[in-house]
Amino acid sequence: MTYSVYDLLRSLVEHGASDLHVKAGAPPGFRKDGQIQPQQEFGVLDGNMAALFRQSLPQLQKTEDRKSIMFCA
């Protein structure tokens, strides 16, 4: 099943978490109380995470290095 960025962010807020961590090949993680907690209900995310965010939230700014991309509003 495919989820949108909005689904992930809605769940993040419902869980009272502060950060969303996504990586292809792993379930998304929410940072809460300083710990990253995998959200198994979303299953393993696949595909290009940067494209998912750019498509859903084109107004975001990004910084990139060789291993990660950080988006912020």
N, C-alpha and C positions, 0 to 999 in steps of 0.2 A: 504494500500500500504506500502511496506517495503522500507526503505531508508538505504543507507550505510553510514558509517562514512564519506566517501569521499563526498557524497552529502551534508551532513551537513556542513563539513568544507569548501566546495566550496561556499555554500551559505553564510557562516559566513564571508568569505573574500569579497564576492560581497557586503555585507551589511556594510563593514568597521568596523566590530565588533572585539573585542579582545578576548573574552572567549566564550566557548560553555558549556552550562549547560544542562545536560540530566537527566531525572528521569522517570522511568517506570510509566505510568499512566498520563503523562503530556506531552504537546508539548515541543520540545527543546526550550531553551532560549539562546539568544545572548546578551552578555554584550556590550553595546555601550554607550559612554558618562556616564559611571558609573552606568547605569541602566540595569537590565536584562529585555529584551523584548521578550515575548513569540512569537514563530514563528508558527502561526496557520496553515500555508500552509503545514506543515509536519504532521499535525494531532497529535493525542496522540501516544506516543511511548509505545510499550509494550515489554515484554520479559526482558531478563537479559542484562542490559546495560554493565556490566563488560565483559561479553562474547562477545558482539558485538565489543567492542574496542579491546579486546585481539585477536580476530579472524582477524579483519581488519588491525590492527597495532601492530603486535606481538613484535616489537622492543621497544615499549613504556615501561617505568618504571612506577611502581605504588606504591602508599602508600594507606593503608586502615585503617579505623577505623570502629566502629560498624555501622555508619550511611552513610558513603560516601566513595568513591574511587576517588582519584585524579590521573590522568595520565598526564605525561609530557614527552616531547621529549628531 
